[in-house]
Amino acid sequence: MHDIRMIRETPDAFDAAMARRGQSGVSEQVLAIDEARRSKITAAEAALAERNSASKEVGAAKAKGDEAEFERLRALVGEKKSEIARLEEEAKAEDLRLRDLLLGLENLPYDDVPDGADEDDNIEIHKWGDIPEFAFDPVEHFDIKGVAAGMDFETAAKLSGSRFVLLKGAVARVHRALAQMMLDVHTTENGLTEMITPVLVRDDAMYGTNQLPKFADDSYQTTEGMWLIPTSEVTLTNSVRESILDADALPLRMCAHTQCFRSEAGSAGKDTSGMLRQHQFEKVEMVSVVHPDKSEDEQQRMLRCAEDMLERLGLAYRTVSLCTGDLGFGARRTYDIEVWLPGQNTYREISSVSTCGDFQARRMNARFRDGDAKPQFVHTLNGSGLAVGRALIAVLENGQTADGGVTLPQGLGSWMGGATRITPEGKLE
């Protein structure tokens, strides 16, 4: 959420930044509501002063025996009481209007974020690894002979409908090994604290990480009003909501491996084959809560954590800086890591590493105090480290062999109990 004082003091700069997001004249609307709210508050304070003054004079008029003045002042006190109640209610209504408007406004992009309309305008900043060459035409993950038996979409559809998958046997084992590898590396080498979090949260948590109000249709809500998390960014980041942290406790670096749920509203017909875009999937998420002075360095550190995971698996990837038209709602800057998928003959996103500044912290009221100084809002960052299902797809497609088997990455060996490949019959060996 945006700082209303910043908008008041620098409306032109705010509008210029919002214009890069495709929105114009936003400050005028915000400040009109803010002015109406402040005028109601000022009027209520003036009415309160008049009521207090009249209340003091009532007793004096009674003592003097001035019955007419006594009745006038008593009536005035009653009028002012009603006026104050009305003005306070109107101010509250304007405050809610302002809050709702601010909650619906996207974060401001950093100056170095490239301008652009959509993903075609993203800027490649890094590339690693050689795109593998095959002596045959590579296929998508679900068409690899040795994978097909362990990736059951038909049974999942009977259970849950489209965009679900039932993994079994060797494929399930590789999926589990990937998640375990990510957790182990992040916790033992990258200094993240592993957490096990709920997958059901209240409205406040979804508001805190800007899934609400704008993206309600993209998430699942239970009949009791709880929400299934679209990512553990929600739970990890909100773990510091309504807190004042000690500066010495920063940075907080956390990770969690969770089920994630997205309705994929608006994506009808997109990536319907295979398990690239599912309603239920798993991610190992990274979240950092840092001092504002450290957020720039932290984003680079988190980016390297995610990139390193792909390098360990020997998977070619590229890193792009998202343009303003492709930037997520709450991000000030985002780097996407895209892994090479031979079956599609293209790079596909496997991680997004975003810095949000104090945008989420304001929504959560998450602050820190350095000594006796006034509390400040923390900065929050999040990134996939990695999307487990998409890592599985990449491992299977890049490792496919002419006979329909899959050669597994050497970097995964420690988590596979000695198995190095999936046979064309779908067995580990």
KEVEX-303334 format. One line per 8 residues: for each residue x, y, z of C-alpha. Coordinates in Angstrom, 2 decimals. Layout:
X Y Z; ... .
This chain:
0.00 0.00 0.00; 1.18 3.51 -0.71; 2.12 6.19 1.81; -0.58 8.88 1.60; 1.90 11.49 2.82; 4.17 10.70 -0.09; 1.29 11.17 -2.52; 0.36 14.51 -0.91 .
3.93 15.80 -1.00; 4.98 14.53 -4.46; 1.82 13.94 -6.52; 3.57 14.58 -9.85; 6.28 12.01 -9.15; 3.63 9.51 -7.99; 1.59 10.03 -11.16; 4.68 9.68 -13.32 .
5.48 6.32 -11.71; 1.89 5.12 -11.99; 1.81 6.19 -15.64; 4.58 3.65 -16.27; 2.07 1.09 -14.99; -0.53 2.35 -17.46; -2.56 4.43 -15.00; -3.00 8.19 -15.29 .
-4.23 10.93 -12.97; -4.29 8.64 -9.93; -3.15 11.24 -7.40; -6.09 13.52 -8.17; -8.57 10.81 -7.21; -6.60 9.83 -4.12; -6.13 13.38 -2.88; -9.79 14.31 -3.46 .
-10.88 11.55 -1.09; -8.06 12.40 1.32; -9.11 16.06 1.36; -12.75 15.14 1.98; -11.69 12.87 4.84; -9.44 15.49 6.41; -12.07 18.22 6.10; -14.59 16.03 7.93 .
-12.06 15.37 10.68; -11.27 19.09 10.97; -14.98 19.97 11.10; -15.58 17.32 13.76; -12.71 18.71 15.85; -14.13 22.24 15.53; -17.59 21.02 16.55; -16.07 19.21 19.52 .
-14.35 22.41 20.65; -17.66 24.31 20.39; -19.46 21.59 22.35; -16.83 21.60 25.09; -16.98 25.38 25.35; -20.78 25.36 25.50; -20.71 22.58 28.11; -18.57 24.75 30.39 .
-20.88 27.72 29.96; -24.03 25.72 30.74; -23.20 25.54 34.43; -22.41 29.26 34.62; -25.74 30.17 33.00; -27.60 27.92 35.44; -25.78 29.48 38.40; -26.75 32.97 37.21 .
-30.37 31.94 36.87; -30.33 32.83 33.16; -32.79 30.17 32.09; -32.95 31.29 28.44; -29.17 31.16 28.06; -29.10 27.84 29.88; -31.61 26.30 27.47; -29.82 27.75 24.43 .
-26.48 26.35 25.51; -27.95 22.98 26.39; -29.58 22.76 22.97; -26.29 23.77 21.37; -24.49 20.98 23.20; -27.04 18.48 21.88; -26.73 19.83 18.33; -22.96 19.66 18.40 .
-23.04 16.13 19.77; -25.18 15.03 16.82; -23.02 17.01 14.40; -19.84 15.40 15.73; -21.30 11.90 15.38; -22.36 12.64 11.80; -19.00 14.10 10.83; -17.07 11.24 12.41 .
-19.22 8.73 10.53; -18.65 10.61 7.28; -14.91 10.78 7.96; -14.89 7.03 8.62; -16.67 6.41 5.32; -14.11 8.54 3.45; -11.30 6.73 5.25; -12.67 3.39 4.05 .
-12.98 4.75 0.50; -9.36 5.89 0.65; -8.18 2.56 2.04; -10.04 0.60 -0.62; -8.60 2.81 -3.36; -5.03 2.50 -2.05; -5.37 -1.27 -1.65; -6.26 -1.50 -5.33 .
-3.26 0.48 -6.59; -0.19 -1.35 -7.86; 3.26 -0.79 -6.45; 5.57 1.79 -8.03; 8.32 0.37 -10.28; 11.93 1.23 -9.57; 13.55 3.61 -12.05; 15.69 0.85 -13.57 .
12.71 -1.36 -14.45; 12.41 -1.37 -18.26; 9.32 0.21 -19.76; 7.14 -2.07 -21.85; 3.67 -3.39 -22.53; 4.02 -7.13 -21.94; 6.44 -10.06 -21.70; 7.78 -9.35 -25.18 .
9.42 -6.23 -23.75; 11.26 -7.99 -20.93; 15.04 -7.62 -21.01; 17.38 -10.61 -20.87; 20.19 -9.91 -18.40; 21.84 -13.30 -17.98; 22.02 -16.68 -19.66; 23.61 -19.90 -18.42 .
24.17 -23.34 -19.87; 24.07 -24.88 -23.31; 20.77 -25.82 -24.88; 20.95 -29.62 -25.25; 21.05 -31.20 -28.69; 19.22 -34.45 -29.41; 19.67 -37.00 -32.16; 15.86 -37.31 -32.17 .
12.93 -34.94 -31.86; 12.46 -34.29 -28.13; 8.92 -34.51 -26.80; 7.10 -32.85 -23.94; 7.31 -34.42 -20.49; 3.98 -36.23 -20.63; 4.89 -37.93 -23.92; 8.16 -39.46 -22.69 .
7.58 -43.20 -22.65; 9.18 -43.84 -19.27; 7.30 -40.95 -17.69; 3.80 -41.67 -18.98; 3.10 -44.47 -16.49; 4.01 -42.23 -13.56; 2.07 -39.14 -14.63; -1.64 -39.98 -14.53 .
-3.93 -37.19 -15.68; -6.99 -39.39 -16.30; -7.26 -40.67 -12.75; -6.64 -37.16 -11.38; -9.46 -35.87 -13.60; -11.81 -38.49 -12.14; -10.86 -37.33 -8.67; -10.69 -33.57 -9.13 .
-11.30 -32.46 -12.72; -8.92 -30.88 -15.21; -5.51 -29.41 -14.37; -4.62 -31.95 -11.72; -2.15 -34.81 -11.90; -1.46 -37.98 -9.96; 2.27 -38.74 -9.78; 3.49 -42.21 -8.88 .
6.49 -44.46 -8.88; 9.72 -43.12 -10.30; 8.24 -39.76 -11.29; 6.90 -39.14 -7.79; 10.29 -40.09 -6.37; 12.11 -37.57 -8.56; 9.57 -34.89 -7.64; 10.17 -35.55 -3.93 .
13.93 -35.56 -4.39; 13.83 -32.17 -6.11; 11.88 -30.60 -3.25; 14.23 -32.18 -0.70; 17.29 -30.94 -2.58; 15.94 -27.39 -2.67; 15.15 -27.38 1.05; 18.48 -28.88 2.02 .
20.55 -26.45 -0.06; 18.58 -23.39 1.03; 18.77 -24.28 4.72; 22.30 -25.66 4.98; 24.10 -23.48 2.44; 21.99 -20.36 1.84; 21.12 -19.57 5.44; 17.32 -19.79 5.18 .
15.21 -20.99 8.07; 12.84 -23.79 7.08; 9.24 -23.31 8.16; 6.12 -25.44 7.92; 3.15 -23.14 7.50; -0.64 -23.44 7.17; -2.14 -23.57 3.70; -5.39 -21.99 4.89 .
-5.33 -18.30 5.83; -7.67 -15.47 6.75; -8.53 -12.43 4.65; -5.95 -10.25 6.41; -3.08 -12.47 5.29; -4.21 -12.35 1.67; -4.56 -8.56 1.86; -1.11 -8.33 3.41 .
0.63 -9.85 0.40; -1.70 -8.16 -2.12; -3.64 -11.22 -3.31; -6.75 -9.34 -2.16; -8.74 -7.49 -3.22; -7.68 -7.61 -6.88; -6.93 -11.32 -7.32; -9.77 -12.96 -5.41 .
-10.88 -14.83 -8.54; -7.43 -16.40 -8.88; -7.64 -18.11 -5.48; -9.84 -20.68 -3.79; -11.98 -19.70 -0.80; -13.64 -22.19 1.54; -17.25 -21.96 2.67; -15.93 -20.80 6.07 .
-14.20 -17.83 4.41; -10.63 -19.13 4.62; -8.33 -19.00 1.60; -6.06 -21.70 0.19; -2.66 -20.10 -0.31; -1.47 -19.51 -3.89; 2.10 -19.59 -2.53; 3.73 -19.70 0.89 .
4.84 -16.12 0.27; 1.50 -15.39 1.96; 2.24 -17.22 5.18; 5.97 -16.56 5.39; 5.64 -12.80 4.80; 2.64 -12.43 7.08; 4.55 -14.12 9.90; 5.80 -10.62 10.78 .
2.49 -8.81 10.36; 1.52 -6.34 13.12; 5.01 -6.67 14.62; 7.79 -4.29 15.59; 11.04 -6.19 15.10; 14.39 -5.33 16.59; 16.79 -4.08 13.91; 19.35 -6.62 15.11 .
16.94 -9.43 14.19; 17.10 -8.47 10.50; 17.40 -9.94 7.98; 14.87 -12.73 8.41; 15.37 -15.34 5.69; 12.78 -18.09 5.46; 11.75 -20.89 3.15; 8.89 -23.36 3.01 .
7.84 -26.28 0.85; 4.06 -26.23 0.49; 1.15 -27.18 -1.66; -0.08 -24.13 -3.57; -3.51 -23.56 -5.10; -4.58 -21.31 -7.96; -7.83 -21.26 -9.87; -6.00 -20.03 -12.99 .
-8.89 -17.69 -13.76; -8.47 -16.12 -17.17; -6.07 -18.79 -18.41; -8.63 -20.97 -20.19; -7.01 -22.86 -23.04; -3.48 -21.93 -21.96; -0.99 -24.73 -21.19; -3.78 -27.27 -20.77 .
-1.58 -30.25 -21.66; 0.74 -31.75 -19.09; 1.49 -30.34 -15.65; 2.93 -26.94 -16.53; -0.12 -25.01 -15.29; -2.01 -26.79 -12.51; -4.63 -25.86 -9.94; -2.56 -27.61 -7.25 .
1.22 -27.63 -7.30; 4.25 -27.47 -5.02; 6.86 -24.79 -4.54; 9.82 -24.14 -2.32; 9.38 -20.45 -1.59; 11.97 -18.02 -0.27; 11.01 -14.88 1.67; 13.27 -12.23 3.16 .
12.35 -9.45 5.57; 15.12 -6.86 5.64; 16.25 -3.39 6.59; 15.37 -0.93 3.78; 19.08 -0.26 3.18; 19.66 -3.95 2.42; 16.83 -4.82 0.05; 18.79 -4.16 -3.15 .
21.58 -6.53 -2.17; 19.07 -9.05 -0.87; 17.29 -9.33 -4.19; 20.56 -10.14 -5.91; 21.38 -12.71 -3.22; 17.99 -14.41 -3.60; 18.32 -14.40 -7.38; 21.62 -16.25 -7.13 .
20.07 -18.79 -4.74; 17.44 -19.65 -7.36; 19.83 -19.60 -10.31; 22.30 -21.83 -8.47; 19.62 -24.47 -8.03; 19.26 -24.78 -11.80; 23.02 -24.81 -12.29; 23.32 -27.70 -9.84 .
20.79 -29.58 -11.95; 22.65 -28.70 -15.17; 19.58 -27.01 -16.65; 20.06 -24.20 -19.14; 18.23 -21.03 -18.20; 18.01 -17.33 -18.82; 17.20 -14.49 -16.42; 15.06 -11.57 -17.55 .
14.15 -8.26 -15.96; 10.39 -7.81 -16.19; 9.14 -4.65 -17.87; 6.51 -2.40 -16.30; 3.70 -4.05 -18.26; 4.62 -7.53 -17.00; 5.51 -6.57 -13.43; 3.46 -8.19 -10.67 .
0.99 -6.12 -8.65; 3.08 -5.81 -5.48; 6.57 -5.76 -6.98; 8.89 -2.83 -7.52; 11.28 -4.99 -9.53; 11.11 -8.63 -10.60; 13.59 -10.99 -12.20; 12.14 -14.07 -13.86 .
14.28 -17.15 -14.35; 13.21 -19.18 -17.36; 14.40 -22.76 -17.80; 14.86 -24.38 -21.21; 12.19 -26.96 -22.09; 13.19 -29.03 -25.15; 9.66 -30.36 -25.61; 8.39 -26.83 -26.21 .
11.64 -25.60 -27.75; 11.54 -22.50 -25.57; 12.33 -21.06 -22.15; 9.55 -21.13 -19.53; 9.36 -19.40 -16.17; 10.45 -21.46 -13.19; 11.13 -18.70 -10.64; 10.27 -15.05 -10.00 .
12.36 -13.06 -7.54; 10.68 -9.82 -6.50; 11.41 -6.93 -4.19; 8.36 -5.12 -2.84; 9.95 -2.29 -0.86; 7.66 -1.33 2.02; 4.48 -1.95 -0.03; 3.50 -5.19 1.72 .
4.85 -4.02 5.08; 2.40 -1.10 5.08; -0.47 -3.47 4.34; 0.66 -5.75 7.20; 1.88 -3.00 9.56; 5.22 -4.80 9.83; 7.95 -2.55 11.23; 11.34 -2.55 12.94 .
12.98 -0.28 15.49; 16.65 0.63 15.57; 17.46 1.60 19.15; 15.27 4.46 20.36; 14.44 5.63 16.85; 10.89 5.77 15.54; 9.73 2.44 14.05; 10.13 2.09 10.27 .
8.51 -0.27 7.81; 10.57 -3.30 6.82; 11.18 -4.27 3.20; 9.94 -7.65 1.95; 11.17 -9.86 -0.88; 10.02 -13.19 -2.24; 11.16 -15.71 -4.80; 10.58 -19.27 -5.95 .
13.44 -21.50 -5.09; 12.06 -23.32 -7.16; 8.65 -24.33 -8.50; 8.98 -28.07 -7.90; 6.65 -29.27 -10.65; 8.30 -27.14 -13.28; 11.72 -28.31 -12.14; 10.45 -31.87 -12.59 .
9.29 -31.05 -16.13; 12.69 -29.54 -16.96; 14.62 -32.51 -15.56; 12.48 -34.99 -17.48; 12.54 -33.15 -20.80; 16.23 -32.26 -20.76; 17.22 -35.76 -19.67; 15.06 -37.73 -22.13 .
16.78 -40.38 -24.22; 15.99 -41.92 -27.58; 14.63 -45.12 -26.03; 12.04 -43.22 -23.96; 14.00 -43.19 -20.74; 15.34 -40.24 -18.73; 18.90 -39.63 -17.54; 18.73 -37.82 -14.20 .
21.04 -34.89 -13.32; 24.21 -35.78 -11.45; 23.45 -32.95 -9.02; 20.34 -34.78 -7.86; 22.20 -37.99 -7.12; 22.53 -37.51 -3.36; 18.75 -37.31 -3.04; 17.93 -40.25 -5.34 .
19.43 -43.10 -3.34; 21.85 -43.97 -6.09; 19.34 -44.04 -8.96; 20.61 -42.29 -12.09; 17.85 -42.81 -14.63; 14.24 -43.67 -15.32; 14.00 -46.62 -17.68; 11.65 -46.72 -20.68 .
9.47 -48.99 -18.53; 9.19 -46.26 -15.88; 11.47 -47.82 -13.29; 14.38 -46.27 -11.39; 17.80 -47.75 -11.82 .
